[in-house]
């Protein structure tokens, strides 16, 4: 299970003792995993602008069907044809879909079925889509549509980015450049290639700084910035993703 999945499941447990037992079972002897999960739980529960986060992510409140969403739901299912699952997280899952209206491939993120009827979970999911759509910058994935599936689950469609995370690229670079004596003359081309890769990663780092600077200018803080949440596209894009814990400072108290 991923860090997000473990944290999501833990936050659904109101009993502290039950949560502690679950975390011990889920993380086992992996101290690094437990540290990441605890850090994520702390970040979520310390949120000041959303009562549903401050009190624990999920409550027993169940969402009621919205009559006004029926038409939008029918339109969304007619527009997007789901093709294959791309990734899965604690609250949502990302599918590769075909946009029939504009005839292009998109990424469709929707609520997982087990959280679909929970108002607090829906609020967090929608907030992620709204903040991502609010940030109009080359370093943030464009949002194309926000709505509800036929079964009531919220979804949003966005640009589908092919590539790898910065975490994957950095790990590959470190594995390829272990601490060792100077590179022999015959292998100097390999050393040049490694230095070139490092310069490219530093360029991506600068792009991330610019994206976050823009977000801060719009009063938005990401709060979960890490290499795993930075996508490096096949054609040179640098994108900061996963704004699920983001906070709009100009909305505090509203």
LUMMIPA-575974 format. One record per residue (C-alpha): x, y, z; residue in one letter; residue number from 1. Coordinates in Angstrom, 2 decimals, always signed. Example, Ala and Ser with C-alpha at 12.3 -4.5 7.8 and 13.67 -1.06 7.14 Angstrom:
+---------+---------+---------+----+-----+
:       u :       v :       w : aa :   i :
+---------+---------+---------+----+-----+
:  +12.30 :   -4.50 :   +7.80 :  A :   1 :
:  +13.67 :   -1.06 :   +7.14 :  S :   2 :
+---------+---------+---------+----+-----+
END
This chain:
+---------+---------+---------+----+-----+
:       u :       v :       w : aa :   i :
+---------+---------+---------+----+-----+
:   +0.00 :   +0.00 :   +0.00 :  X :   1 :
:   +1.11 :   +3.56 :   -0.66 :  X :   2 :
:   +1.61 :   +6.25 :   +1.98 :  X :   3 :
:   -1.57 :   +8.00 :   +0.84 :  X :   4 :
:   -3.65 :   +4.82 :   +1.01 :  X :   5 :
:   -2.43 :   +3.97 :   +4.52 :  X :   6 :
:   -3.04 :   +7.52 :   +5.78 :  X :   7 :
:   -6.49 :   +7.66 :   +4.20 :  X :   8 :
:   -7.52 :   +4.39 :   +5.82 :  X :   9 :
:   -6.10 :   +5.47 :   +9.18 :  X :  10 :
:   -8.03 :   +8.76 :   +9.13 :  X :  11 :
:  -11.29 :   +6.88 :   +8.64 :  X :  12 :
:  -10.82 :   +5.34 :  +12.12 :  X :  13 :
:  -12.15 :   +7.43 :  +15.00 :  X :  14 :
:  -10.78 :   +5.12 :  +17.71 :  X :  15 :
:   -7.11 :   +6.06 :  +18.43 :  X :  16 :
:   -6.33 :   +2.55 :  +19.64 :  X :  17 :
:   -7.76 :   +0.99 :  +16.49 :  X :  18 :
:   -5.80 :   +3.44 :  +14.37 :  X :  19 :
:   -2.55 :   +2.65 :  +16.21 :  X :  20 :
:   -3.02 :   -1.10 :  +15.68 :  X :  21 :
:   -3.78 :   -0.55 :  +12.00 :  X :  22 :
:   -0.70 :   +1.64 :  +11.46 :  X :  23 :
:   +1.51 :   -0.93 :  +13.14 :  X :  24 :
:   +0.15 :   -3.68 :  +10.91 :  X :  25 :
:   +0.30 :   -1.59 :   +7.71 :  X :  26 :
:   +3.82 :   -0.24 :   +8.23 :  X :  27 :
:   +5.34 :   -3.18 :  +10.07 :  X :  28 :
:   +9.07 :   -2.73 :  +10.69 :  X :  29 :
:   +9.46 :   -0.17 :   +7.88 :  X :  30 :
:  +10.47 :   +2.89 :   +9.91 :  X :  31 :
:  +10.78 :   +5.09 :   +6.82 :  X :  32 :
:   +7.27 :   +4.24 :   +5.68 :  X :  33 :
:   +5.86 :   +4.90 :   +9.15 :  X :  34 :
:   +7.64 :   +8.25 :   +9.31 :  X :  35 :
:   +6.13 :   +9.30 :   +5.97 :  X :  36 :
:   +2.64 :   +8.19 :   +7.02 :  X :  37 :
:   +2.89 :  +10.02 :  +10.36 :  X :  38 :
:   +4.07 :  +13.18 :   +8.57 :  X :  39 :
:   +1.13 :  +13.05 :   +6.17 :  X :  40 :
:   -1.35 :  +12.44 :   +8.99 :  X :  41 :
:   +0.08 :  +15.39 :  +10.89 :  X :  42 :
:   -0.17 :  +17.67 :   +7.85 :  X :  43 :
:   -3.81 :  +16.75 :   +7.24 :  X :  44 :
:   -4.96 :  +16.99 :  +10.83 :  X :  45 :
:   -3.20 :  +20.30 :  +11.47 :  X :  46 :
:   -5.10 :  +22.04 :   +8.70 :  X :  47 :
:   -6.74 :  +25.21 :  +10.02 :  X :  48 :
:   -9.07 :  +26.22 :   +7.20 :  X :  49 :
:  -11.15 :  +23.04 :   +6.86 :  X :  50 :
:  -13.01 :  +21.60 :   +9.82 :  X :  51 :
:  -13.29 :  +18.21 :   +8.14 :  X :  52 :
:   -9.51 :  +17.98 :   +7.94 :  X :  53 :
:   -8.87 :  +19.36 :  +11.41 :  X :  54 :
:  -11.21 :  +16.84 :  +12.97 :  X :  55 :
:  -10.10 :  +13.85 :  +10.95 :  X :  56 :
:  -10.65 :  +13.33 :   +7.26 :  X :  57 :
:  -13.80 :  +11.25 :   +7.33 :  X :  58 :
:  -16.97 :  +11.42 :   +9.40 :  X :  59 :
:  -20.19 :   +9.44 :   +9.22 :  X :  60 :
:  -21.91 :  +12.04 :   +7.06 :  X :  61 :
:  -23.25 :  +10.61 :   +3.83 :  X :  62 :
:  -23.71 :  +12.61 :   +0.68 :  X :  63 :
:  -27.25 :  +13.12 :   -0.62 :  X :  64 :
:  -27.95 :  +12.94 :   -4.35 :  X :  65 :
:  -27.97 :  +16.32 :   -6.01 :  X :  66 :
:  -30.88 :  +16.53 :   -8.49 :  X :  67 :
:  -29.15 :  +19.38 :  -10.32 :  X :  68 :
:  -26.17 :  +17.15 :  -11.11 :  X :  69 :
:  -28.14 :  +14.58 :  -13.13 :  X :  70 :
:  -27.81 :  +16.34 :  -16.46 :  X :  71 :
:  -24.12 :  +17.14 :  -15.94 :  X :  72 :
:  -23.50 :  +13.51 :  -15.00 :  X :  73 :
:  -25.12 :  +12.21 :  -18.18 :  X :  74 :
:  -23.15 :  +14.70 :  -20.25 :  X :  75 :
:  -19.83 :  +13.73 :  -18.65 :  X :  76 :
:  -20.28 :  +10.00 :  -19.21 :  X :  77 :
:  -21.19 :  +10.70 :  -22.83 :  X :  78 :
:  -18.11 :  +12.91 :  -23.32 :  X :  79 :
:  -15.38 :  +10.72 :  -21.76 :  X :  80 :
:  -14.75 :   +7.10 :  -22.68 :  X :  81 :
:  -12.68 :   +5.37 :  -19.98 :  X :  82 :
:   -9.97 :   +3.14 :  -21.46 :  X :  83 :
:   -7.57 :   +1.90 :  -18.77 :  X :  84 :
:   -6.57 :   +2.58 :  -15.16 :  X :  85 :
:   -3.36 :   +4.56 :  -14.82 :  X :  86 :
:   -2.87 :   +4.98 :  -11.05 :  X :  87 :
:   -4.69 :   +4.64 :   -7.72 :  X :  88 :
:   -4.40 :   +6.63 :   -4.50 :  X :  89 :
:   -6.08 :   +6.89 :   -1.14 :  X :  90 :
:   -9.17 :   +8.83 :   -2.27 :  X :  91 :
:   -9.09 :   +8.69 :   -6.03 :  X :  92 :
:   -8.04 :   +6.72 :   -9.03 :  X :  93 :
:   -6.73 :   +8.02 :  -12.35 :  X :  94 :
:   -7.89 :   +6.57 :  -15.64 :  X :  95 :
:   -6.76 :   +7.16 :  -19.19 :  X :  96 :
:   -9.85 :   +8.29 :  -21.12 :  X :  97 :
:  -10.82 :   +9.53 :  -24.56 :  X :  98 :
:  -12.45 :  +12.95 :  -24.82 :  X :  99 :
:  -15.07 :  +12.45 :  -27.55 :  X : 100 :
:  -15.86 :  +16.16 :  -27.72 :  X : 101 :
:  -12.32 :  +17.39 :  -28.48 :  X : 102 :
:  -10.97 :  +14.05 :  -29.73 :  X : 103 :
:   -7.96 :  +13.76 :  -27.45 :  X : 104 :
:   -6.56 :  +11.53 :  -24.73 :  X : 105 :
:   -7.04 :  +12.83 :  -21.17 :  X : 106 :
:   -6.49 :  +11.73 :  -17.60 :  X : 107 :
:   -9.74 :  +11.25 :  -15.69 :  X : 108 :
:   -9.47 :  +11.28 :  -11.90 :  X : 109 :
:  -12.49 :  +10.10 :   -9.93 :  X : 110 :
:  -13.41 :   +9.18 :   -6.38 :  X : 111 :
:  -12.90 :   +5.58 :   -5.36 :  X : 112 :
:  -16.22 :   +3.86 :   -4.76 :  X : 113 :
:  -15.67 :   +3.26 :   -1.04 :  X : 114 :
:  -15.58 :   +7.03 :   -0.33 :  X : 115 :
:  -18.22 :   +8.16 :   -2.81 :  X : 116 :
:  -20.98 :   +8.73 :   -0.24 :  X : 117 :
:  -18.88 :  +10.66 :   +2.26 :  X : 118 :
:  -19.33 :  +14.46 :   +2.26 :  X : 119 :
:  -15.95 :  +15.15 :   +3.82 :  X : 120 :
:  -14.10 :  +13.01 :   +1.30 :  X : 121 :
:  -16.02 :  +14.60 :   -1.57 :  X : 122 :
:  -15.15 :  +18.07 :   -0.24 :  X : 123 :
:  -11.44 :  +17.26 :   -0.16 :  X : 124 :
:  -11.55 :  +15.75 :   -3.66 :  X : 125 :
:  -13.38 :  +18.74 :   -5.14 :  X : 126 :
:  -11.03 :  +21.18 :   -3.40 :  X : 127 :
:   -8.06 :  +19.52 :   -5.07 :  X : 128 :
:   -9.68 :  +19.93 :   -8.50 :  X : 129 :
:  -10.71 :  +23.53 :   -7.85 :  X : 130 :
:   -7.28 :  +24.63 :   -6.61 :  X : 131 :
:   -5.53 :  +22.88 :   -9.50 :  X : 132 :
:   -7.86 :  +24.57 :  -11.96 :  X : 133 :
:   -7.40 :  +27.93 :  -10.22 :  X : 134 :
:   -3.63 :  +27.84 :  -10.84 :  X : 135 :
:   -3.11 :  +28.72 :  -14.49 :  X : 136 :
:   +0.59 :  +28.08 :  -15.01 :  X : 137 :
:   +2.69 :  +25.84 :  -17.31 :  X : 138 :
:   +3.91 :  +24.03 :  -14.18 :  X : 139 :
:   +0.40 :  +22.94 :  -13.14 :  X : 140 :
:   -1.64 :  +20.34 :  -15.05 :  X : 141 :
:   -4.57 :  +22.01 :  -16.89 :  X : 142 :
:   -8.06 :  +20.98 :  -15.75 :  X : 143 :
:  -10.57 :  +20.46 :  -18.57 :  X : 144 :
:  -13.75 :  +19.51 :  -16.74 :  X : 145 :
:  -15.22 :  +18.93 :  -13.26 :  X : 146 :
:  -18.41 :  +17.04 :  -12.60 :  X : 147 :
:  -20.04 :  +13.84 :  -11.38 :  X : 148 :
:  -20.16 :  +10.34 :  -12.77 :  X : 149 :
:  -23.50 :   +8.61 :  -13.35 :  X : 150 :
:  -23.18 :   +6.95 :   -9.93 :  X : 151 :
:  -22.63 :  +10.31 :   -8.18 :  X : 152 :
:  -18.87 :  +10.11 :   -7.77 :  X : 153 :
:  -17.07 :  +13.40 :   -8.50 :  X : 154 :
:  -14.45 :  +13.44 :  -11.22 :  X : 155 :
:  -12.24 :  +15.86 :  -13.06 :  X : 156 :
:  -10.54 :  +15.58 :  -16.42 :  X : 157 :
:   -7.06 :  +16.95 :  -17.00 :  X : 158 :
:   -4.19 :  +16.79 :  -19.43 :  X : 159 :
:   -2.60 :  +13.35 :  -19.54 :  X : 160 :
:   +1.16 :  +13.65 :  -19.00 :  X : 161 :
:   +3.47 :  +10.86 :  -20.08 :  X : 162 :
:   +6.74 :  +10.75 :  -18.21 :  X : 163 :
:   +8.31 :   +9.96 :  -14.84 :  X : 164 :
:   +8.43 :  +11.53 :  -11.43 :  X : 165 :
:  +11.46 :  +13.49 :  -10.26 :  X : 166 :
:  +11.88 :  +10.85 :   -7.55 :  X : 167 :
:  +12.31 :   +8.14 :  -10.17 :  X : 168 :
:  +14.78 :  +10.19 :  -12.19 :  X : 169 :
:  +16.87 :  +11.13 :   -9.15 :  X : 170 :
:  +17.00 :   +7.53 :   -7.94 :  X : 171 :
:  +18.13 :   +6.35 :  -11.36 :  X : 172 :
:  +20.82 :   +9.03 :  -11.41 :  X : 173 :
:  +22.09 :   +8.05 :   -7.97 :  X : 174 :
:  +22.19 :   +4.37 :   -8.89 :  X : 175 :
:  +24.18 :   +5.20 :  -12.01 :  X : 176 :
:  +26.69 :   +7.41 :  -10.17 :  X : 177 :
:  +27.83 :   +5.59 :   -7.01 :  X : 178 :
:  +30.73 :   +6.95 :   -4.98 :  X : 179 :
:  +33.81 :   +5.73 :   -6.84 :  X : 180 :
:  +37.34 :   +6.74 :   -7.99 :  X : 181 :
:  +37.65 :   +9.23 :  -10.89 :  X : 182 :
:  +36.25 :   +7.97 :  -14.19 :  X : 183 :
:  +38.97 :   +6.49 :  -16.47 :  X : 184 :
:  +39.79 :   +8.31 :  -19.70 :  X : 185 :
:  +38.03 :   +5.64 :  -21.75 :  X : 186 :
:  +34.77 :   +6.26 :  -19.87 :  X : 187 :
:  +34.82 :  +10.06 :  -19.93 :  X : 188 :
:  +31.81 :  +10.14 :  -22.27 :  X : 189 :
:  +29.79 :   +8.38 :  -19.57 :  X : 190 :
:  +30.86 :  +11.00 :  -17.04 :  X : 191 :
:  +29.80 :  +13.78 :  -19.42 :  X : 192 :
:  +26.40 :  +12.14 :  -19.84 :  X : 193 :
:  +25.90 :  +11.93 :  -16.07 :  X : 194 :
:  +26.81 :  +15.60 :  -15.63 :  X : 195 :
:  +24.39 :  +16.52 :  -18.42 :  X : 196 :
:  +21.63 :  +14.60 :  -16.66 :  X : 197 :
:  +22.40 :  +16.43 :  -13.42 :  X : 198 :
:  +22.14 :  +19.80 :  -15.19 :  X : 199 :
:  +18.77 :  +18.78 :  -16.62 :  X : 200 :
:  +17.51 :  +17.86 :  -13.15 :  X : 201 :
:  +18.66 :  +21.22 :  -11.83 :  X : 202 :
:  +16.72 :  +22.91 :  -14.65 :  X : 203 :
:  +13.63 :  +21.00 :  -13.54 :  X : 204 :
:  +14.27 :  +22.14 :   -9.98 :  X : 205 :
:  +14.29 :  +25.77 :  -11.14 :  X : 206 :
:  +10.99 :  +25.16 :  -12.96 :  X : 207 :
:   +9.48 :  +23.80 :   -9.75 :  X : 208 :
:  +10.64 :  +26.89 :   -7.85 :  X : 209 :
:   +8.96 :  +29.13 :  -10.41 :  X : 210 :
:   +5.72 :  +27.15 :  -10.24 :  X : 211 :
:   +5.62 :  +27.32 :   -6.45 :  X : 212 :
:   +6.48 :  +31.02 :   -6.55 :  X : 213 :
:   +3.46 :  +31.55 :   -8.83 :  X : 214 :
:   +1.23 :  +29.49 :   -6.50 :  X : 215 :
:   +2.35 :  +31.58 :   -3.53 :  X : 216 :
:   +1.55 :  +34.74 :   -5.48 :  X : 217 :
:   -2.01 :  +33.36 :   -5.75 :  X : 218 :
:   -2.06 :  +32.70 :   -1.98 :  X : 219 :
:   -1.84 :  +28.92 :   -2.40 :  X : 220 :
:   +0.61 :  +26.67 :   -0.52 :  X : 221 :
:   +1.09 :  +23.08 :   -1.68 :  X : 222 :
:   +2.03 :  +21.51 :   +1.70 :  X : 223 :
:   +3.06 :  +18.16 :   +0.18 :  X : 224 :
:   +5.92 :  +19.15 :   -2.10 :  X : 225 :
:   +8.29 :  +16.23 :   -2.71 :  X : 226 :
:  +10.03 :  +14.57 :   -5.68 :  X : 227 :
:   +7.20 :  +12.02 :   -6.02 :  X : 228 :
:   +4.77 :  +14.90 :   -6.67 :  X : 229 :
:   +6.80 :  +16.40 :   -9.51 :  X : 230 :
:   +6.17 :  +14.98 :  -12.99 :  X : 231 :
:   +8.79 :  +15.28 :  -15.72 :  X : 232 :
:   +7.04 :  +14.97 :  -19.06 :  X : 233 :
:   +8.47 :  +13.17 :  -22.06 :  X : 234 :
:   +8.81 :  +16.47 :  -23.92 :  X : 235 :
:  +10.49 :  +18.48 :  -21.19 :  X : 236 :
:   +7.50 :  +19.53 :  -19.07 :  X : 237 :
:   +7.96 :  +20.05 :  -15.34 :  X : 238 :
:   +4.69 :  +19.78 :  -13.44 :  X : 239 :
:   +3.87 :  +20.03 :   -9.75 :  X : 240 :
:   +1.00 :  +17.60 :   -9.12 :  X : 241 :
:   -1.19 :  +16.33 :   -6.28 :  X : 242 :
:   -2.64 :  +19.51 :   -4.74 :  X : 243 :
:   -4.88 :  +17.50 :   -2.39 :  X : 244 :
:   -3.38 :  +19.08 :   +0.75 :  X : 245 :
:   -3.05 :  +22.56 :   -0.74 :  X : 246 :
:   -4.35 :  +25.54 :   +1.21 :  X : 247 :
:   -5.60 :  +28.93 :   -0.01 :  X : 248 :
:   -4.45 :  +31.47 :   +2.53 :  X : 249 :
:   -6.95 :  +34.07 :   +1.35 :  X : 250 :
:   -9.80 :  +31.67 :   +2.23 :  X : 251 :
:   -8.85 :  +31.02 :   +5.87 :  X : 252 :
:  -11.88 :  +31.43 :   +8.08 :  X : 253 :
:  -14.36 :  +31.59 :   +5.20 :  X : 254 :
+---------+---------+---------+----+-----+
END
